[in-house]
């Protein structure tokens, strides 16, 4: 999901690579949990997020929808997001001690916060969100902060998924694309979310295979 704001408004004006130092380390938040509250539907989940949640919770995509996820339309594409606990106005996974109960397999957006991703030229870099986190933070390398295994594969996955969705959105803006929008959305949900990835095989290889199929099925060129 792209935000219609200027970088000067929300960041420190710099873009960061994986080996750069950034003032993002909140020292495990020390129980703050502010970023887990009042999120609405903003924590969008990519296929890797849902794969990790499914494995971590031992639940199918359909079971996750019943328990902790919901679907809504983002730029014409139907995507899942984390559900809010309406009574507490916080993430459903925030426990009574104000800690994340799925921290080891938390979604990518949660993993990089307070960093965000800035996309351009079919690639992306990170930026520091300066108005989102009140904690006192120290400097840390970006790659250490985001704490993600198989980092090169992960970065390629993030880039490919973002621009796949962006390309889909552009096709929906044509008359022919608009006519196929519902069918494409059903296909994307089934291909990337409802059909389980094999945990015994490399997730990223499976994703690339599905992405190639989806590109052909949706009339995209990679």
C-alpha positions as a printed Julia matrix, in Angstrom:
222×3 Matrix{Float64}:
   0.0     0.0     0.0
   1.47    3.32   -1.08
   0.97    6.45    1.03
   0.11    9.73   -0.65
   2.48   11.86    1.43
   5.82   13.55    0.87
   9.0    11.99    2.25
   9.89   15.32    3.89
   6.68   15.05    5.88
   7.23   11.6     7.37
  10.96   10.81    7.28
  14.37   12.14    8.25
  15.05   12.77    4.56
  17.41    9.82    4.06
  17.11    6.49    2.29
  18.87    3.48    3.79
  20.36    0.26    2.45
  20.81   -2.98    4.38
  24.31   -2.12    5.61
  23.49    1.43    6.73
  23.12    2.47   10.35
  19.69    3.86   11.23
  18.25    5.19   14.47
  15.59    2.47   14.78
  16.59    0.28   17.72
  14.02    0.73   20.51
  15.69   -1.93   22.68
  12.77   -4.38   22.43
  10.28   -1.55   23.1
  10.32   -2.34   26.84
   6.58   -2.92   26.85
   5.54    0.21   24.95
   3.22   -1.51   22.39
   2.05    1.81   20.91
   2.7     0.52   17.37
   0.31   -2.39   18.07
  -2.63   -0.07   18.76
  -4.93    1.99   16.55
  -3.6     0.34   13.36
  -6.98   -0.19   11.72
  -6.49   -2.26    8.58
  -2.99   -0.94    7.85
  -1.0    -4.14    8.56
  -1.28   -5.72    5.13
   0.01   -9.26    4.76
   2.0   -10.62    1.84
   2.15  -14.35    0.99
   5.23  -14.87    3.19
   3.49  -13.28    6.17
   0.51  -15.6     5.8
   2.78  -18.62    5.27
   4.62  -17.83    8.51
   1.39  -17.24   10.43
  -0.09  -20.47    9.11
   2.99  -22.44   10.15
   3.4   -20.66   13.49
  -0.23  -21.05   14.51
  -0.86  -24.4    12.82
  -3.86  -22.97   10.95
  -5.04  -22.83    7.35
  -5.72  -19.53    5.59
  -9.46  -20.03    6.1
  -8.94  -20.64    9.82
  -6.78  -17.52   10.05
  -9.59  -15.5     8.45
 -11.93  -16.73   11.16
  -9.51  -15.93   13.97
  -7.19  -13.05   13.2
  -7.3   -11.84    9.58
  -9.75  -10.01    7.36
  -9.91   -9.07    3.69
 -10.27   -5.65    2.15
  -9.55   -3.92   -1.16
  -6.27   -2.01   -1.58
  -5.72   -0.22   -4.9
  -8.22   -2.57   -6.54
  -6.62   -5.76   -5.19
  -8.17   -7.87   -2.41
  -5.56   -8.47    0.29
  -5.55   -9.79    3.87
  -4.64   -7.67    6.87
  -4.29   -8.25   10.6
  -7.58   -7.89   12.45
  -8.01   -5.51   15.36
  -9.29   -6.54   18.77
 -12.19   -4.07   18.82
 -12.65   -4.12   22.6
  -9.01   -3.24   23.29
  -8.42   -1.3    20.03
  -5.19   -3.17   19.37
  -3.76   -6.04   17.34
  -5.39   -9.37   18.13
  -1.93  -10.77   18.9
  -1.07   -8.22   21.6
  -1.22  -10.07   24.92
  -2.3    -8.76   28.33
   1.31   -7.87   29.19
   1.5    -5.57   26.16
   3.8    -7.91   24.24
   3.51   -9.5    20.8
   2.45  -13.15   21.14
   3.73  -14.0    17.63
   6.98  -12.06   17.76
   9.15  -14.79   16.2
   6.91  -14.96   13.1
   5.45  -11.45   13.09
   4.56   -9.86    9.71
   7.11   -7.96    7.65
   5.56   -4.54    8.29
   5.84   -5.13   12.05
   9.35   -6.52   11.65
  10.8    -3.38   10.02
   8.92   -0.73   12.03
   9.69    2.19   12.52
  11.24    1.83    9.08
   9.17    2.0     5.92
   9.94    1.05    2.32
  10.41    3.56   -0.49
   9.9     2.08   -3.96
  11.32    3.48   -7.18
  12.84    2.18  -10.43
  11.53   -1.36   -9.78
  13.47   -1.55   -6.51
  13.24   -0.21   -2.97
  15.17    1.18   -0.04
  14.22    1.9     3.57
  13.37    5.16    5.27
  12.92    6.1     8.93
   9.42    7.17    9.96
   9.93   10.04   12.4
   6.36   10.56   13.65
   5.26    6.99   14.31
   7.3     5.83   17.32
   7.84    7.9    20.5
  10.52    5.57   21.92
  14.09    6.7    22.45
  16.07    4.8    19.83
  19.72    4.04   19.15
  21.53    3.26   15.88
  21.54   -0.23   14.42
  22.32   -1.74   11.02
  19.19   -2.05    8.89
  19.77   -5.75    8.16
  20.18   -6.52   11.86
  17.07   -4.59   12.79
  14.76   -6.29   10.28
  16.08   -9.68   11.49
  14.96  -11.77    8.52
  16.5   -15.1     7.37
  17.58  -15.54    3.73
  17.77  -11.78    3.37
  18.76  -11.56   -0.34
  15.86  -13.84   -1.3
  13.55  -11.9     1.0
  14.46   -8.55   -0.57
  13.83   -9.95   -4.05
  10.48  -11.33   -2.89
   9.38   -8.0    -1.4
  10.31   -6.14   -4.58
   8.63   -8.65   -6.9
   5.41   -8.81   -4.86
   5.09   -5.02   -4.62
   5.51   -4.44   -8.34
   3.29   -7.39   -9.23
   0.47   -5.69   -7.27
   1.31   -2.32   -8.78
   1.19   -3.77  -12.29
  -2.14   -5.42  -11.5
  -3.55   -2.1   -10.36
  -2.53   -0.51  -13.66
  -4.29   -3.23  -15.67
  -7.49   -2.57  -13.69
  -7.43    1.02  -14.94
  -8.03   -0.18  -18.52
 -11.48   -1.14  -19.78
 -10.45   -4.76  -20.42
  -8.72   -5.0   -17.03
 -11.68   -3.6   -15.15
 -13.91   -6.26  -16.72
 -11.57   -9.0   -15.43
 -10.87   -7.44  -12.03
 -13.06   -9.72   -9.94
 -11.8   -12.89  -11.63
  -8.18  -11.76  -11.24
  -8.71  -11.05   -7.54
 -10.18  -14.49   -6.98
  -7.22  -16.01   -8.82
  -4.61  -14.05   -6.85
  -6.17  -14.98   -3.51
  -6.25  -18.64   -4.44
  -2.76  -18.76   -5.98
  -0.88  -16.86   -3.26
  -2.94  -17.27   -0.08
  -5.5   -20.07   -0.12
  -3.28  -22.7    -1.72
  -0.7   -23.69    0.95
   3.01  -23.43    0.3
   4.92  -26.63    1.04
   6.9   -26.06    4.29
   9.32  -28.8     3.22
  10.47  -26.8     0.21
  12.01  -23.37   -0.26
   9.24  -20.78    0.04
  10.9   -18.3    -2.3
  11.33  -20.81   -5.12
   7.67  -21.79   -4.8
   6.67  -18.14   -4.82
   8.64  -17.41   -7.99
   6.95  -20.34   -9.74
   3.54  -19.03   -8.74
   4.48  -15.49   -9.74
   5.42  -16.63  -13.23
   2.1   -18.47  -13.57
   0.19  -15.48  -12.25
   1.97  -13.09  -14.6
   0.9   -15.14  -17.59
  -2.63  -15.67  -16.28
  -3.09  -11.95  -15.55
  -1.47  -10.77  -18.78
   1.59   -9.2   -17.17
   5.12   -9.12  -18.57
   8.09   -9.56  -16.22
